């Protein structure tokens, strides 16, 4: 029974992940470029959008999508399955408290970083190319990172900062989502209308970014650097944090936040709506 439930969560997570990438990639590209572009290159998110489309074409907004689209099934499957398992570990009862939901989300986030780190690293490196003739395809980037730096310093670059990001991010994410769902359930019953799922998913997405955004900026910059960071994770994270403050002050830790929050509305809604609807269908099909 438990194994079949986990399989259902894995399948639903895969569908949800694909929906998230397809809907949210353009704003994600703008967010990442706002974080990593040299100072003065863009005037703001709208300028990033206009310059990207004008110089590279509309499809450039989907640059880097191959990495998450290939990996998102595994990432979201792992995330949703880890969250379901974490809830069952924390409590045998289905109605967890907010603190228990946050703890389960944090556990799921830490586990999710295993797959999220390489997916994010390749995506960031693709989005950090601005239409120059020397821009590389994903296959070339992946081959170079592996051959030059190996698995730990290449493919898994930024792993520990990804862990640091995912723990508060998914604690906030699931807490806000479950809280919103419960509020809607009191009025509409357990079978929520689709719009309520969309709204709950959006609330979760906003909470995700507000819980972790400065860490996400640091992660993107570390993953984009031409050479791996040196020292312990604490040391190189602290160095990157200091570099951001010296370059741009505190606002530098929040560059790209507006497109990130805007992205959560369609992407977060699509993710959770796809997950919940797929899981409901699988429940009817499998009885679990």
C-alpha positions, 0 to 999 in steps of 0.5 A: 500500500505504502509503496504504491502510494509512493509510486503515485506520488512519483508519477504525479510529481513528474507531471507537475514538474513538466508543467512547472518548467513549460509555464515558468521558464521565460520568467525564470530566465529573466530571474537568473539573468538579473542575478548573474549579469554584470552590473550595468548590463541591464536596467531591470527585468523589463530591460532583460526581457526586451534585450533578450528578445531583440538580440536573441529571439523569443526562444532565448527566454527558454534557454536552459530549459532542456536541463530542468525538463530532462531532470525535472521529472526526477527532481519533482518526483523525488521532492513529492515522494520525499515530502510524502515519506517525511510526513509519514515519518513525522506523524502517522496522522494525516493532519499535521500541524504547521510546524510538522508540515514545515519540518517535513518540507525542510526534510524533503528539500534537503533530499531534493537537493541531490538532484536539484543541484546538477539540474540548476547548475546546468540551467544557470550556465545555459541562461548565463549565455547571451547569444554570442556565437561562441555560446555552447549547447547543453551537451557541450557544457555538460561534457566540459564540466565533467571533463574539466572538473569531474563530478563533485566540482563540476556536475555537483557544483553548488551542492551545499548552497543548494541544500541551504536554499532548499531547506527553508524554501520548501519549509515555507513552500509546503507550509503556505500551500497546506495552509491555503488548502485548509482554508479553502477546504473549510469553505468548499470541502475536501474536493477543492475547485481547480482555481483553489488549487491554483491559488494555493500553489501560487501562495506556496511559490511566493513563500518559497522565494521569500524564504530563500531568495538571497541564498538563491542569488548566491547559488546562481553566482557560485554555479556560474563562476568559471572555476569551482569555489575553494575552501569549505562550503561555509567559507565560499558561501560567505565570500560570495555573500560578501562579494555581493554586498560589496558590489551592490549592497543589500539590494544585490541579494534580491536582484531578480526577485520580482520576476521570481515572484511573478513566475510563481503565480503561473508556475506554482499554480500549474505545478500543484494543480497538475500534481493534485489532479494527477494524484486524484486520477491515480487514486481513482485508478489504483485505489490508493 
